[in-house]
Amino acid sequence: MGMSEKVTLTLPHELMEEVRAMSSKRGQSKFISEAVAYFIEVKQRKLLREELIAGYQAAAAESLAMTEEWAPIDEESWSLHLPPYEGEEPFDDAPNQTR
């Protein structure tokens, strides 16, 4: 962090009691500063996650449409470049057949 700035805050008495219990008398400012920084980081991550989800959802329909549009060309390409299968055919799941 950069330079410090002195501020006056009004906090609930119960909250300050917990701050005093969890920090030293000289470390209360640092404790509150770290708590606020952590809170801001969590909020920013939540906002970013929400923006990413919205972006992915907005692009999903477009991506699906593009995939469907290119499917015939993709299938043709596979058939042209995939060597023919030269092994035995896989087993049929029909009953009464020996394997």
trRosetta pair geometry for C-beta under 8 A, 3 or more apart (Angstrom, degrees):
i j d omega theta_ij theta_ji phi_ij phi_ji
1 4 7.8 65 122 -77 122 68
1 33 7.5 -76 -18 172 171 127
1 37 7.5 -100 -71 -91 125 140
9 32 7.8 -171 35 179 155 151
11 15 4.9 -104 162 83 111 126
11 16 5.3 129 93 -53 117 96
11 19 7.8 41 113 -8 158 141
12 15 4.4 89 67 4 89 107
12 16 7.1 -165 92 -5 47 85
13 16 5.9 -59 -151 39 32 108
13 17 6.4 38 151 -25 66 103
14 17 5.5 -49 -151 30 33 116
14 18 6.8 32 151 -17 63 102
15 18 5.8 -55 -156 34 34 110
15 19 6.5 36 147 -19 66 104
16 19 5.3 -48 -145 35 39 115
16 20 6.3 41 154 -20 67 102
17 20 5.8 -53 -149 37 30 111
17 21 6.4 29 152 -19 63 108
18 21 5.6 -55 -145 37 33 112
18 22 6.2 15 160 -8 67 113
19 22 6.2 -70 -144 45 26 99
19 23 5.9 -21 172 21 67 116
19 28 5.8 73 149 -142 113 96
19 31 5.9 146 -159 108 91 135
19 32 6.4 14 -139 -68 138 93
20 23 6.9 -77 -126 55 20 81
20 25 7.6 23 -143 -96 85 62
20 28 6.8 -9 -90 -98 59 121
22 31 6.6 139 101 -152 99 145
23 27 4.5 -137 180 96 103 99
23 28 5.1 142 98 -89 136 53
23 30 7.4 171 -151 68 136 87
23 31 3.8 -90 -76 -45 149 151
24 27 4.1 71 51 15 88 111
24 28 7.6 -120 82 -38 47 67
25 28 6.8 -24 -165 -23 29 108
27 30 4.9 -54 -164 45 72 115
27 31 5.6 80 136 -30 86 100
28 31 5.5 -53 -145 35 32 115
28 32 6.3 27 159 -14 67 106
29 32 6.0 -57 -147 40 29 106
29 33 6.1 32 153 -22 64 110
30 33 5.5 -55 -144 38 30 115
30 34 6.3 28 157 -17 65 106
31 34 6.0 -58 -150 37 26 107
31 35 6.3 25 152 -19 63 109
32 35 5.5 -54 -145 37 33 114
32 36 6.2 31 157 -18 67 105
33 36 6.0 -56 -147 37 27 108
33 37 6.3 27 154 -18 63 109
34 37 5.6 -54 -144 38 31 112
34 38 6.2 33 155 -20 65 106
35 38 5.8 -54 -148 36 29 111
35 39 6.3 31 153 -21 63 107
36 39 5.6 -52 -147 35 32 114
36 40 6.4 33 154 -19 65 104
37 40 5.8 -54 -149 36 30 111
37 41 6.4 32 152 -20 63 106
38 41 5.7 -55 -150 35 32 113
38 42 6.4 31 154 -19 66 104
39 42 5.8 -55 -150 35 30 110
39 43 6.4 30 153 -17 64 108
40 43 5.7 -56 -148 38 31 112
40 44 6.2 31 155 -20 66 107
41 44 5.8 -55 -146 36 29 110
41 45 6.4 29 156 -18 64 106
42 45 5.9 -55 -149 36 30 110
42 46 6.4 32 153 -20 64 106
43 46 5.7 -55 -150 35 31 112
43 47 6.4 29 153 -17 65 105
44 47 5.7 -54 -148 37 32 111
44 48 6.3 33 154 -19 66 106
45 48 5.6 -54 -146 38 32 112
45 49 6.2 36 154 -22 65 105
46 49 5.7 -53 -148 35 29 113
46 50 6.5 29 153 -17 63 106
47 50 5.7 -55 -149 37 31 111
47 51 6.4 31 153 -18 65 106
48 51 5.6 -55 -148 37 32 111
48 52 6.3 33 154 -19 66 106
49 52 5.8 -54 -147 36 30 111
49 53 6.4 31 154 -19 64 105
50 53 5.8 -52 -146 35 31 112
50 54 6.4 30 155 -17 64 107
51 54 5.8 -55 -148 38 31 111
51 55 6.3 31 154 -20 65 108
52 55 5.6 -56 -147 37 31 112
52 56 6.3 29 157 -17 66 106
53 56 5.9 -56 -146 38 29 108
53 57 6.2 26 156 -16 64 109
54 57 5.8 -57 -146 39 28 110
54 58 6.2 29 155 -21 64 108
55 58 5.7 -55 -146 35 29 111
55 59 6.3 16 159 -9 65 110
56 59 6.0 -63 -145 44 29 103
56 60 6.3 50 152 -49 64 97
57 60 5.5 -34 -147 2 33 121
58 61 7.6 -59 -179 24 32 98
58 62 7.8 14 140 1 61 114
59 62 5.4 -65 -159 47 52 113
59 63 5.7 53 147 -26 82 108
60 63 5.8 -59 -146 38 28 110
60 64 6.2 27 158 -19 65 107
61 64 5.8 -54 -146 37 30 111
61 65 6.3 30 155 -19 64 107
62 65 5.8 -55 -148 36 29 111
62 66 6.4 28 154 -18 64 107
63 66 5.7 -56 -148 37 31 110
63 67 6.3 34 153 -22 65 105
64 67 5.6 -52 -147 34 32 113
64 68 6.4 29 155 -16 65 106
65 68 5.8 -56 -148 39 30 109
65 69 6.2 34 152 -23 64 108
66 69 5.5 -53 -146 34 32 115
66 70 6.3 13 161 -4 66 111
67 70 6.3 -70 -147 47 25 97
67 71 6.5 53 151 -57 63 91
68 71 5.6 -23 -150 -14 34 121
70 73 5.3 -62 -165 48 67 112
70 74 5.5 73 137 -30 87 105
71 74 5.5 -57 -143 36 30 115
71 75 6.3 30 160 -19 66 105
72 75 5.8 -53 -147 36 31 111
72 76 6.4 31 154 -19 65 106
73 76 5.6 -53 -147 37 33 113
73 77 6.2 36 153 -23 65 106
74 77 5.7 -54 -149 34 29 113
74 78 6.6 31 153 -20 63 103
75 78 5.8 -53 -151 33 31 112
75 79 6.5 27 154 -16 64 107
76 79 5.9 -59 -150 38 31 108
76 80 6.4 26 154 -17 66 110
77 80 5.8 -60 -147 38 30 109
77 81 6.1 -6 167 8 67 117
78 81 6.6 -79 -138 51 22 88
78 82 5.2 12 175 -19 68 125
79 82 6.5 -47 -112 35 19 105
91 97 7.5 155 -166 109 93 131
91 99 5.7 -5 -114 -119 136 110
92 97 6.2 59 71 27 97 174
94 97 5.5 78 81 -18 88 127
